[in-house]
Amino acid sequence: MDRPLTLWARLTLRLGLVLAAVGILPALAEQLLFPGFGGALPALLLLSVMPLALLVLAAAAILYLAVLVRRLRGPS
């Protein structure tokens, strides 16, 4: 019974990591590669995508805790 929940936890974690990368990598690239460039788009991505990424990562953590609790309780 843990298999579907584990799958959802893994996929949610991957989604959160992709969203975090979309939010952080353009801002880092703009700071490192183009320091004189106006940073409106990277700042917009950072401020709009990162809160969603944090929510998704929190949901993944909750799902992983549910998987852990189910494994500790034993087979049902």
Secondary structure in CASP SS format (residue, H / E / C, confidence):
PFRMAT SS
TARGET T0000
AUTHOR 0000-0000-0000
METHOD secondary structure of the structure
MODEL  1
M C 1.00
D H 1.00
R H 1.00
P H 1.00
L H 1.00
T H 1.00
L H 1.00
W H 1.00
A H 1.00
R H 1.00
L H 1.00
T H 1.00
L H 1.00
R H 1.00
L H 1.00
G H 1.00
L H 1.00
V H 1.00
L H 1.00
A H 1.00
A H 1.00
V H 1.00
G H 1.00
I H 1.00
L H 1.00
P H 1.00
A H 1.00
L H 1.00
A H 1.00
E H 1.00
Q H 1.00
L H 1.00
L H 1.00
F C 1.00
P C 1.00
G C 1.00
F C 1.00
G C 1.00
G C 1.00
A H 1.00
L H 1.00
P H 1.00
A H 1.00
L H 1.00
L H 1.00
L H 1.00
L H 1.00
S H 1.00
V H 1.00
M H 1.00
P H 1.00
L H 1.00
A H 1.00
L H 1.00
L H 1.00
V H 1.00
L H 1.00
A H 1.00
A H 1.00
A H 1.00
A H 1.00
I H 1.00
L H 1.00
Y H 1.00
L H 1.00
A H 1.00
V H 1.00
L H 1.00
V H 1.00
R H 1.00
R H 1.00
L H 1.00
R H 1.00
G C 1.00
P C 1.00
S C 1.00
END
